[in-house]
Amino acid sequence: MNIQMTLFLVLLGGSSFVCANDALKTYLDQYTGTWVGVFTVNAPAIEYEESFQVQQKYWWEGGVLRAVSVSRRETGVESSTARNVIDGDKVISLVKKNDVEQVFYGALVEEGKGLLWFPANLERANDYQIKENFSVIDGERVLVTSGFDTFDNDGEPAVLTYFGEFVLEPETKDTDAGE
């Protein structure tokens, strides 16, 4: 998987959902609104690091939490969309960019204080994970994203790390519960 494809998956790994599980629904409700911040990708093995602005908007529509993400990168503006479905104790995330759709699973971790994302292809679950949690930093509501991916670098495994902090824009909290 190339870096460009991986980045759009990371940025919308937790973007949209259809709900049956109360704990997951409660957690996912925290995403609604518009989040703005900086996302950093680092791959020391190839001396690559990039930080860029990201805006993500989440909203409930017909019981589905949908999302749109726009990134301003050195290569230009990129966008992607997502929708997620709750299936028992996991979230199924369908992330789409440039007519390519990828599937991820999300599960609550840390006693419901975080959401861990991993590929639906479970053979890659140890090679790629993203954790998202909500925090308050300097009095502002923040969505914190961190994770890693592995890739082949001239026959040797290498690691890509991710980190982002996104602040909830004032008065963007969507109050529609999607019901």
Secondary structure, 3 states (H helix, E strand, C coil): CCHHHHHHHHHCCCCCCECCCHHHHHHHHCCCEEEEEEEEEEEHHHCEEEEEEEEEEEEEECCEEEEEEEEEECCEEEEEEEEEEEECCEEEEEEEECCEEEEEEEEEECCCCEEEEEECCHHHCCCEEEEEEEEEECCEEEEEEEEEEEEEECCEEEEEEEEEEEEECCCCCCCCCCC
